[in-house]
Amino acid sequence: MTEVRDRVIAIIAEQALIEPSDVKMEASLADLGIDSLGLVESIFAIEEAFDIQVPFNANAPEESDFDISSVAAIVAAVEGLVREQTA
């Protein structure tokens, strides 16, 4: 699922206004300078890029099944949603 990882990183990098090579898997979105609005925009971009529905509650992200704690967690969650969609 390298393609999924690379596309998610590209979306996050675009939101953070940094190069994809500067996005570290262990970084949180806050570490990358992405605020709550940037997070929501990232989620929308990910949904559009992969034609998936992300189970995310912007008003209570801690209650979501979609883990946004790090770039790696977001990549893993998107990979899972893509797998479910193609199953």
N, C-alpha and C positions, 0 to 999 in steps of 0.2 A: 504494500500500500504506500510505496514511496511517492507515487503521484498525488495521493490524498495529502500526505504530509507536506509536500512541496507547495501545493496549492493553498493549504491553510496557512502556512508560513508566509506565502506571498501576500495573502489577504491581510494578515496581522501586520506585516511589515508596511504595507500601504497605509493602514490606519495609523501606525506609529511614525510614519514618515521617515523610515529607516530602510537600509538595504536588507533584503532577506538573509544575507549572510550574517547580519548582526543580531538576528533573532535566535536566542538560545532556548533550547527545549525546556530547561528548568526555570526560565523566567516567568514571572506572572505578568499579566497585562499591565498592571500598575508599574512594574519594573520597567516596562517598555514605554511608559508615558501615555498609556491608553486610559482615558477616563470612562465614566459610565456611558456617555453618549457614543464614544468610540467603540465600546464593547457592543452596544446594540447595533451599531452600523456594521461591525465585524460579523455579528450573528446573521444579520440580513444578507450580507455578502456571501457568507458560507452557505446559507440556505439556497441562495440563487445559483452559486457555482456548482453545487452538488445535487440540486433539485431534491432537497430533503427538508423536513420540518424539525427544527431544533426545539426540544422541550425545555424552553428557557423562560423564566419569569423575571423580567427586568426589575420588577418592584421588590422581589425577594429572591435574589440569585442563590442564596444559601439553601433555599427550599427546592431548587431545581434538580432534576436528574442529570443535567448537563454540567459536568465539572469544568469550571473555568479557573481553577487554582493555578494552572501553569499552561504554557504552550503545549507541553507533552500531553497533559490531560485533555486539552481541547482537541488535539490531533486524534487521540485514542477514542474520544467520544464521537467525533465525526466519522472515523473509520468504522465504528460500531454501527452508526446510523446508515452508512453507505452499504455495509454488509447486510443489514436487515432489509434494506430496500431491494437489493438484488437477490435475496433469498426467495 
